[in-house]
Amino acid sequence: MTTLDERAMVRRPPAGRQPVRARPEHVLVPIGLGAAAVIGLWWHDTPAVSGFGDWLTNAGRITGLLAGFAAVVLVALMARIPALERGVGTDRLARWHAMGGRYMVWLVVAHALLITWGYAVTAHTDPVHQAKTLLLSYPDVLMATVAALLFVGVGIVSARAARRRMRYETWYYLHFYTYLAIALAFSHQFATGADFMDSLPARVLWSALYVFVGALLVWFRFTVPVWRAFRHRMRVEGVYREGPGVVSVWVRGRHLDELRAEPGQFFRWRFLTRDLWWASNPYSLSAPARPDMLRVTVKTFGEHSGALSRLRPGTRVFAEGPYGAFTAGRRRQRKVLLLAGGVGITPVRALFETLPGSPGDLTLVYRATDWSDVVFQEELRQIAEARGAALHYLVGSRRDLGGDPLSPQVLTRILPDLSAHDVYVCGPDGMANAAKAALHQAGVPRRRIHHESFEF
Ligand SMILES: Cc1cc2nc3c(=O)[nH]c(=O)nc-3n(C[C@H](O)[C@H](O)[C@H](O)COP(=O)(O)OP(=O)(O)OC[C@H]3O[C@@H](n4cnc5c(N)ncnc54)[C@H](O)[C@@H]3O)c2cc1C
C-alpha cells in the first residue's frame, strides 16, 4: 500500500467561488406557494359549489390539480440540480421524494374516484356506468387512467416491504414508468380540466412549469453527465486492497478540479465493463479530489461492490456527480466530532483531512466490531499527527466493550465539551440512528448533527 505522502493528496478543497447551495426552505417555501397557487386557481374558477355531486366533483378537481403539481415537484426533486444536491442533500431530497410520492399516489386515486362519483351523482347514474362512459368517450381520460395505474404500480413497488424483495436496479428502472405516466396524463388536464379548458394563461403557465422541469431533468441527468464523460475521460487507474473485503479504486481523469467535488461528497459510478455498465452505484470519495485522480473505497459484499475488486486498470468510468451535502458547508461550530462506523469511514476520512481547523478542533471516533474491519489506520494516524487532531477507536462487540460503545456517557468521556461540537455521522443506519439519539441526549442540538446515510 502506498502512503499518504506518496499519493500526494491535496490538503484543501479547491479554492475559488463557492458552489451555490440551496437551503431546505428555498425548496419547501416555493412548493408551499405553488400548492397555494394551484388551490387559488381552482378558487378563482369556481364561483359556487352546489349539491353533493358538485362537492365531490370539486374535491376531485382540487386533488387532480394538486396531483399534477406534485408530479412536477417530485421530478424536480430528483433532477440532480447541483444547488439542491449540495445544499439540501441527496438523502433528504430522496426522503422528500418518497414521502411526496406516497401523497401523490393517494391524490391520483382520490381524484379518479371523486370525479367519477361526482359526475355519477350529478348525472343520476351509478359510478361504474359513469366510469365506463368517461373511459369510452374521452381518449385522454383513458390515457390518464393508464397513467394512474402506472403511478399506483410504482407506488406499490416502492413500498418498503416490496422494495426489500427486489433488486435495486429492478426497482430503479421500474421507476422510469412514472415519466411515461406523466406524459400520458398530461393531455387530459387540458382536454377535460375545467381550470384549463377556458383559460389560455393557465394552460401556458402549467405547460411552462412542465417544460421547465423537463428541461432541468434532461440537462442535469443527461446532458451534463454525457458532456462530462467526454471532458474528463475517466478510467480506472488501479484497485488496491485496504483490508479484508475492502478495496480502494483510484480513477484517473482530466480537469477533475472543474467538478468541484468536496470532501464528504459522492458520485454515482458506472464502470463500463460487460457486467457492470448497466448499474450505477453511489460511493463517496474517500480522499479529497485531486485534479487528476479520485478515490473511492468500497466494502465488497454485494454483486456490484464485489465486482469492483476485479476491475482492470484502463476500464472506462462514467461518474455522475458530485452529489451530497455531507460537507464542510454544513458546519456551524469551530469544534467538530467525526463519528464513523464501518465503511462509513470513507467520506469521514476525506473530511478528517480537509475540514479547516486548528490543533484540538477535530476529533475522529471510529467504531467497528472487529479490527479487521478498520481501514486507513496509517492514513488516519498521519492526518491526526499532521493536524493535531484526536483519533479514537471503539473496536469490539458491545460485550467486549462492556456496554453501548456510543452511549452519551462514553461520548462525553471522550469529549467533555461534546455539546459545543458539530457532529458528522456516517455508518450503518442502525449505528447512525443510535449515535444520533445519544448525541442529542448528550446535549448536541439536532441541527448540528449531520448524517450521511448509505441507504436511499
Ligand atoms: C450516498 C451514498 C454513499 C455511499 N458510499 C459508499 C462508500 O463510500 N463505500 C461503500 O462501500 N458503500 C457506499 N455506499 C453504499 C453502496 O452504494 C451500496 O452498498 C452498494 O451500492 C451496494 O451494491 P451491491 O451490488 O454491492 O449490493 P446489493 O446487494 O446489490 O445492494 C445492497 C443494498 O445497497 C443499496 N443499493 C444497491 N445499489 C444501489 C444504487 N445503485 N444506489 C443506491 N443504493 C443502492 C440498496 O439499498 C440495496 O438493497 C454508499 C451509499 C450511498 C447512498
The ligand as an SDF file (V2000), in Angstrom:
LIG
                    3D

 53 58  0  0  0  0  0  0  0  0999 V2000
  -24.5940    8.4180   -0.6390 C   0  0  0  0  0  0  0  0  0  0  0  0
  -24.0170    7.0270   -0.5550 C   0  0  0  0  0  0  0  0  0  0  0  0
  -22.6460    6.8780   -0.4270 C   0  0  0  0  0  0  0  0  0  0  0  0
  -22.1060    5.6080   -0.3010 C   0  0  0  0  0  0  0  0  0  0  0  0
  -20.7510    5.4670   -0.1680 N   0  0  0  0  0  0  0  0  0  0  0  0
  -20.2100    4.2350   -0.0270 C   0  0  0  0  0  0  0  0  0  0  0  0
  -18.8040    4.0690    0.1280 C   0  0  0  0  0  0  0  0  0  0  0  0
  -18.0490    5.0230    0.1180 O   0  0  0  0  0  0  0  0  0  0  0  0
  -18.3420    2.8090    0.2750 N   0  0  0  0  0  0  0  0  0  0  0  0
  -19.1560    1.7130    0.2780 C   0  0  0  0  0  0  0  0  0  0  0  0
  -18.6790    0.6070    0.4180 O   0  0  0  0  0  0  0  0  0  0  0  0
  -20.5050    1.8490    0.1440 N   0  0  0  0  0  0  0  0  0  0  0  0
  -21.0400    3.0790   -0.0210 C   0  0  0  0  0  0  0  0  0  0  0  0
  -22.3910    3.2100   -0.1840 N   0  0  0  0  0  0  0  0  0  0  0  0
  -23.2230    2.0140   -0.1860 C   0  0  0  0  0  0  0  0  0  0  0  0
  -23.1640    1.3710   -1.5660 C   0  0  0  0  0  0  0  0  0  0  0  0
  -23.6310    2.2450   -2.5650 O   0  0  0  0  0  0  0  0  0  0  0  0
  -24.0050    0.1190   -1.6050 C   0  0  0  0  0  0  0  0  0  0  0  0
  -23.6050   -0.7260   -0.5780 O   0  0  0  0  0  0  0  0  0  0  0  0
  -23.7610   -0.5970   -2.9010 C   0  0  0  0  0  0  0  0  0  0  0  0
  -24.2430    0.1920   -3.9620 O   0  0  0  0  0  0  0  0  0  0  0  0
  -24.4600   -1.9240   -2.8420 C   0  0  0  0  0  0  0  0  0  0  0  0
  -24.3880   -2.5490   -4.0980 O   0  0  0  0  0  0  0  0  0  0  0  0
  -24.0770   -4.0970   -4.1820 P   0  0  0  0  0  0  0  0  0  0  0  0
  -24.2250   -4.5490   -5.5740 O   0  0  0  0  0  0  0  0  0  0  0  0
  -22.7400   -4.3360   -3.5840 O   0  0  0  0  0  0  0  0  0  0  0  0
  -25.1190   -4.7660   -3.2210 O   0  0  0  0  0  0  0  0  0  0  0  0
  -26.6160   -5.1530   -3.4830 P   0  0  0  0  0  0  0  0  0  0  0  0
  -26.8040   -6.4270   -2.7420 O   0  0  0  0  0  0  0  0  0  0  0  0
  -26.9810   -5.0910   -4.9290 O   0  0  0  0  0  0  0  0  0  0  0  0
  -27.3750   -3.9550   -2.7430 O   0  0  0  0  0  0  0  0  0  0  0  0
  -27.4380   -3.8670   -1.3460 C   0  0  0  0  0  0  0  0  0  0  0  0
  -28.1980   -2.6030   -0.9930 C   0  0  0  0  0  0  0  0  0  0  0  0
  -27.4620   -1.4620   -1.4050 O   0  0  0  0  0  0  0  0  0  0  0  0
  -28.3280   -0.4510   -1.8960 C   0  0  0  0  0  0  0  0  0  0  0  0
  -28.0140   -0.1600   -3.3060 N   0  0  0  0  0  0  0  0  0  0  0  0
  -27.6860   -1.0560   -4.2710 C   0  0  0  0  0  0  0  0  0  0  0  0
  -27.4890   -0.4310   -5.4330 N   0  0  0  0  0  0  0  0  0  0  0  0
  -27.6880    0.8850   -5.1970 C   0  0  0  0  0  0  0  0  0  0  0  0
  -27.6640    2.0340   -6.0090 C   0  0  0  0  0  0  0  0  0  0  0  0
  -27.3620    2.0000   -7.2900 N   0  0  0  0  0  0  0  0  0  0  0  0
  -27.9690    3.2370   -5.4340 N   0  0  0  0  0  0  0  0  0  0  0  0
  -28.2810    3.3210   -4.1270 C   0  0  0  0  0  0  0  0  0  0  0  0
  -28.3240    2.2600   -3.3010 N   0  0  0  0  0  0  0  0  0  0  0  0
  -28.0330    1.0590   -3.8440 C   0  0  0  0  0  0  0  0  0  0  0  0
  -29.7340   -0.9450   -1.7900 C   0  0  0  0  0  0  0  0  0  0  0  0
  -30.2960   -0.4860   -0.5610 O   0  0  0  0  0  0  0  0  0  0  0  0
  -29.5510   -2.4440   -1.7440 C   0  0  0  0  0  0  0  0  0  0  0  0
  -30.5840   -3.0820   -1.0770 O   0  0  0  0  0  0  0  0  0  0  0  0
  -22.9460    4.4660   -0.3290 C   0  0  0  0  0  0  0  0  0  0  0  0
  -24.3160    4.6260   -0.4860 C   0  0  0  0  0  0  0  0  0  0  0  0
  -24.8440    5.8860   -0.5920 C   0  0  0  0  0  0  0  0  0  0  0  0
  -26.3370    6.0310   -0.7640 C   0  0  0  0  0  0  0  0  0  0  0  0
  1  2  1  0
  2  3  1  0
  2 52  2  0
  3  4  2  0
  4  5  1  0
  4 50  1  0
  5  6  2  0
  6  7  1  0
  6 13  1  0
  7  8  2  0
  7  9  1  0
  9 10  1  0
 10 11  2  0
 10 12  1  0
 12 13  2  0
 13 14  1  0
 14 15  1  0
 14 50  1  0
 15 16  1  0
 16 17  1  0
 16 18  1  0
 18 19  1  0
 18 20  1  0
 20 21  1  0
 20 22  1  0
 22 23  1  0
 23 24  1  0
 24 25  2  0
 24 26  1  0
 24 27  1  0
 27 28  1  0
 28 29  2  0
 28 30  1  0
 28 31  1  0
 31 32  1  0
 32 33  1  0
 33 34  1  0
 33 48  1  0
 34 35  1  0
 35 36  1  0
 35 46  1  0
 36 37  1  0
 36 45  1  0
 37 38  2  0
 38 39  1  0
 39 40  1  0
 39 45  2  0
 40 41  1  0
 40 42  2  0
 42 43  1  0
 43 44  2  0
 44 45  1  0
 46 47  1  0
 46 48  1  0
 48 49  1  0
 50 51  2  0
 51 52  1  0
 52 53  1  0
M  END
$$$$
